[in-house]
Amino acid sequence: MQTFFHLLKGYIGPGCLSLPWAFSQLGITVGFLSTIGLSFLTSYNCLSVVRVFREQIGEGEATNNRTRDGSRKEITYADVGAMAYGAKFKIFVTFSILTQQLAICTIFFSFIGENLISILHKLTAHDGLLDKKIVAITLSVPAVLALSCIPDLRALAPVSKLGLVLLLASFVMLGTAVAENWGEEHVSPQVELSKVPIAVCAIMYSFEGICLVMPVEQSMKHPKKFNRTFMAAMVTTCIIFSSVGVACVMAFGAICKHM
């Protein structure tokens, strides 16, 4: 269950807030099919990486996740890239991961800053130094850096579960807003060809947990169960993403184009 919650929390994050906009650009049908297609593509790629890792390390060692001297084996995506295509490809994989993580962190910090400003504005009811986005983001950096120093993902399980509960609570509130606006008539959005590439990228961005796959798989007590757990988490993620996109567009209509 810890693995399932880690994966679900890793995939379902602030990125899913871009789904209503993406669905409004693609249309409900194309948006829904794109979400399913990208879910399948990312799942296949993630499981392929795990398969290459197990083939290169050996099924027994991959399952036990231990070296011959009994110490814990930590294999990164870059290591798997080197196993498959050599040292130069390892550099390329490392650069790609750093670029992706930088993009995700940029949105993450921006999201935290905006929410801190909203909370502080409600509490203080006036503008001040803390209402500046750069200040709010800076204040959040120490806490985020502290989380990155935790050596074992299993230690984050309680916090991860709490975060998932709070995230689900936000979906409940979003669902309430959708229900209140459900009966209103809205023009059904049509596909805007010029926005298709960026809309598809927005859906892809929503699958934020891709880089968690290897660390989570290696932290499992029984890695052989990873594939089944991963697929369950991805099916759940796909259902939630599709529901958010479809429901918001049907409830709010063209407003989603301006989110």
C-alpha positions in Angstrom: 0.0 0.0 0.0 2.9 2.4 0.7 4.1 2.0 -2.9 0.6 2.6 -4.2 0.2 5.8 -2.2 3.7 7.0 -3.2 3.0 6.5 -6.9 -0.5 8.0 -6.7 0.6 11.0 -4.8 3.6 11.4 -7.1 1.5 11.4 -10.2 -1.5 13.4 -8.9 -0.2 16.8 -8.1 -0.6 20.5 -9.2 0.0 19.4 -12.8 -3.6 18.0 -13.0 -4.8 21.6 -12.7 -3.8 22.1 -16.3 -6.1 19.4 -17.5 -9.3 21.6 -17.7 -7.4 24.0 -20.0 -6.0 21.1 -22.1 -9.4 19.5 -22.5 -11.0 22.8 -23.5 -8.4 23.2 -26.3 -8.7 19.6 -27.5 -12.4 19.0 -26.9 -13.7 16.4 -24.5 -13.4 13.4 -26.8 -9.9 14.1 -28.0 -8.8 15.2 -24.6 -10.1 11.9 -23.0 -8.5 9.8 -25.7 -5.2 11.7 -25.4 -5.2 11.1 -21.6 -5.7 7.4 -22.1 -3.0 7.2 -24.8 -0.4 9.2 -22.8 -1.2 7.1 -19.7 -0.5 3.9 -21.7 2.7 5.4 -23.3 4.2 6.6 -20.0 3.2 3.3 -18.3 4.9 1.2 -21.0 8.0 3.3 -20.9 8.3 3.2 -17.1 7.9 -0.6 -17.0 10.4 -0.9 -19.9 13.0 0.9 -17.8 12.3 -1.4 -14.8 12.6 -4.4 -17.2 15.9 -3.3 -18.5 17.2 -2.7 -15.0 16.2 -6.2 -13.9 17.7 -7.8 -17.1 21.0 -6.0 -16.6 21.3 -6.5 -12.9 19.8 -10.0 -12.8 16.4 -11.0 -11.6 17.6 -12.3 -8.3 19.7 -9.3 -7.4 17.0 -6.9 -8.7 14.5 -8.6 -6.5 16.6 -8.5 -3.4 18.0 -5.1 -4.3 21.3 -5.9 -2.6 24.9 -6.2 -3.7 27.0 -9.2 -2.9 28.4 -7.6 0.3 24.9 -7.1 1.6 24.8 -3.3 1.1 21.8 -1.7 -0.5 22.0 -1.3 -4.3 21.0 2.1 -5.6 20.5 2.2 -9.4 19.6 5.4 -11.1 18.0 6.1 -14.5 21.4 7.2 -15.7 22.8 3.9 -14.7 20.2 2.1 -16.6 20.9 4.2 -19.6 24.6 3.3 -19.4 23.7 -0.4 -19.1 21.7 -0.2 -22.3 23.7 2.2 -24.5 27.0 3.1 -22.8 28.6 6.0 -20.9 27.7 8.8 -23.3 24.0 7.9 -23.1 24.3 8.1 -19.3 25.2 11.8 -19.7 22.3 12.4 -22.0 19.8 10.7 -19.5 21.2 12.7 -16.6 20.8 16.0 -18.5 17.2 15.0 -19.6 16.2 14.2 -16.0 17.7 17.4 -14.6 15.8 19.4 -17.3 12.5 17.7 -16.5 12.9 18.0 -12.8 13.9 21.7 -13.1 10.7 22.4 -15.1 8.6 20.5 -12.5 10.2 22.3 -9.6 9.6 25.7 -11.3 5.9 25.0 -11.4 6.0 23.5 -7.9 7.6 26.5 -6.3 5.3 28.9 -8.2 2.3 27.0 -7.0 3.5 27.1 -3.4 4.2 30.8 -3.7 0.8 31.6 -5.0 -1.0 29.6 -2.3 1.1 31.1 0.5 0.3 34.6 -0.8 -3.4 33.8 -0.8 -3.3 32.4 2.7 -1.3 35.3 4.1 -3.5 37.8 2.4 -6.6 36.2 4.0 -4.9 36.3 7.4 -3.4 39.8 7.3 -6.0 41.5 5.0 -3.4 43.9 3.7 -0.5 43.9 1.3 3.1 43.6 2.6 6.5 42.1 2.0 5.1 38.6 2.4 2.6 39.2 -0.4 5.4 39.3 -2.9 5.7 36.0 -4.8 9.5 35.8 -4.7 9.5 36.2 -0.9 6.8 33.5 -0.4 8.8 31.1 -2.7 12.0 31.8 -0.8 10.4 31.0 2.5 9.3 27.6 1.2 12.8 26.6 0.0 14.3 25.3 3.4 11.3 23.0 4.0 11.6 21.5 0.5 15.4 21.1 0.8 14.9 19.3 4.1 12.5 16.8 2.4 15.1 16.1 -0.3 17.6 15.0 2.4 15.4 12.0 3.6 17.4 8.9 2.5 14.5 6.4 2.4 11.2 7.0 0.7 9.4 4.7 3.2 10.0 7.4 5.8 7.7 9.7 3.9 4.8 7.3 3.8 2.8 9.0 6.6 3.3 12.4 5.1 2.6 11.1 1.7 -0.7 9.6 2.9 -1.7 12.9 4.6 -0.8 14.8 1.4 -3.0 12.4 -0.6 -5.9 12.9 1.8 -5.6 16.7 1.5 -5.3 16.4 -2.3 -8.5 14.3 -2.4 -10.2 16.8 -0.2 -9.4 19.5 -2.7 -10.9 17.3 -5.4 -14.0 17.0 -3.3 -14.2 20.8 -3.1 -13.6 21.0 -6.9 -16.4 18.4 -7.3 -18.7 20.6 -5.3 -18.0 23.6 -7.5 -18.6 21.4 -10.6 -21.9 20.2 -9.2 -23.1 23.7 -8.5 -22.4 24.7 -12.1 -23.4 21.5 -13.8 -26.9 22.6 -14.9 -25.7 25.7 -16.8 -25.6 25.6 -20.6 -22.1 26.0 -22.1 -20.8 25.9 -25.7 -19.0 22.6 -26.2 -15.3 23.3 -26.9 -13.9 22.3 -30.3 -10.4 21.2 -31.2 -8.1 24.2 -31.8 -5.3 22.8 -34.1 -2.9 25.5 -33.2 -3.1 24.6 -29.5 -3.0 20.8 -29.9 0.8 20.4 -29.3 0.9 22.5 -26.1 -2.4 21.0 -24.9 -1.0 17.5 -25.3 2.2 18.6 -23.5 0.0 19.9 -20.7 -1.6 16.5 -20.3 1.8 14.8 -20.4 3.1 17.2 -17.8 0.3 16.1 -15.5 2.0 12.7 -15.2 4.5 14.1 -12.7 5.6 10.8 -11.1 7.6 9.4 -13.9 11.0 9.9 -12.1 9.7 8.2 -9.0 9.4 4.8 -10.6 13.0 3.5 -10.1 13.4 4.8 -6.5 10.1 3.5 -5.5 10.7 0.1 -7.1 14.0 -0.2 -5.4 12.6 0.8 -2.0 10.0 -2.0 -2.1 10.4 -5.0 0.3 9.0 -7.2 -2.5 9.9 -5.6 -5.9 8.3 -8.4 -7.8 4.9 -6.9 -6.8 5.9 -3.6 -8.4 4.4 -4.1 -11.8 0.9 -4.9 -10.5 1.0 -2.1 -8.0 2.2 0.4 -10.6 -0.5 -0.6 -13.0 -3.2 -0.1 -10.3 -1.8 3.3 -9.5 -1.7 4.3 -13.2 -5.3 3.2 -13.9 -6.4 5.1 -10.9 -4.5 8.2 -12.0 -5.9 8.0 -15.5 -9.5 7.8 -14.2 -8.9 10.8 -11.9 -7.2 12.9 -14.7 -10.0 12.1 -17.2 -12.7 12.9 -14.6 -11.1 16.2 -13.7 -10.7 17.3 -17.3 -14.2 16.2 -18.5 -16.1 17.4 -15.5 -14.5 20.9 -15.4 -15.1 21.5 -19.2 -18.7 20.3 -18.9 -19.4 22.4 -15.9 -17.5 25.6 -16.7 -17.3 25.5 -20.5 -15.3 28.1 -22.3 -14.1 29.6 -19.0 -11.5 26.8 -18.9 -9.8 28.3 -22.0 -8.7 31.2 -19.9 -7.4 29.3 -16.8 
